[in-house]
């Protein structure tokens, strides 16, 4: 498991802090508060895929955070 970064996502109308880890080819979003959903994303053939049920808004914010992080790594 690789520790990557922290980000904030808007979930159910509230800001939620998420710790992002990379494990088994997935980017995993773990919430600081245990009562909020976790999310997993994969990148396949230049497309981001959500492994969990995520609203389009959450998916868009998560993908944006991932892309910014990955761009900073190059």
C-alpha positions in Angstrom: 0.0 0.0 0.0 1.4 3.3 -1.1 0.5 6.5 0.8 -0.2 9.3 -1.8 -2.0 12.4 -0.5 -5.0 14.0 1.2 -7.8 15.8 -0.6 -11.2 17.2 0.1 -14.3 16.1 -1.8 -17.8 17.4 -1.6 -20.0 14.5 -0.4 -23.7 14.9 0.3 -23.3 18.7 0.3 -20.5 18.6 2.9 -16.7 18.8 2.6 -15.0 15.6 3.5 -11.3 14.9 3.9 -10.0 11.8 2.1 -6.7 10.0 2.4 -5.7 8.5 -0.9 -3.7 5.3 -1.1 -2.6 3.1 -4.0 -3.0 -0.6 -3.7 -3.6 -3.5 -6.1 -3.8 -1.2 -9.1 -6.5 1.0 -7.5 -6.5 4.5 -6.0 -8.4 4.2 -2.8 -10.1 7.1 -1.1 -10.5 6.6 2.6 -12.5 9.2 4.6 -11.2 10.8 7.7 -14.7 10.2 9.2 -15.7 6.6 9.2 -19.4 7.4 8.6 -18.6 8.5 5.0 -18.3 6.2 2.0 -14.9 5.0 0.7 -14.2 5.1 -3.1 -11.9 3.2 -5.4 -10.8 4.2 -8.9 -8.8 2.5 -11.6 -7.3 3.8 -14.8 -7.7 1.5 -17.8 -7.1 2.4 -21.4 -6.8 6.1 -20.5 -10.2 6.1 -18.8 -11.0 6.4 -15.1 -13.4 3.8 -13.8 -15.1 3.9 -10.4 -15.1 0.5 -8.7 -17.8 1.7 -6.2 -21.0 3.6 -6.5 -20.1 7.3 -6.7 -22.1 10.2 -7.9 -20.8 11.9 -11.0 -19.9 14.9 -8.8 -17.8 12.8 -6.5 -16.2 10.9 -9.4 -15.4 14.2 -11.2 -13.7 15.7 -8.1 -11.8 12.5 -7.3 -10.6 12.2 -10.9 -9.5 15.8 -10.9 -7.5 15.3 -7.7 -5.9 12.2 -9.1 -4.9 13.8 -12.3 -3.4 16.8 -10.5 -1.4 14.5 -8.3 -0.2 12.4 -11.2 0.8 15.4 -13.2 2.9 16.7 -10.3 4.8 13.4 -10.3 6.2 13.9 -13.8 
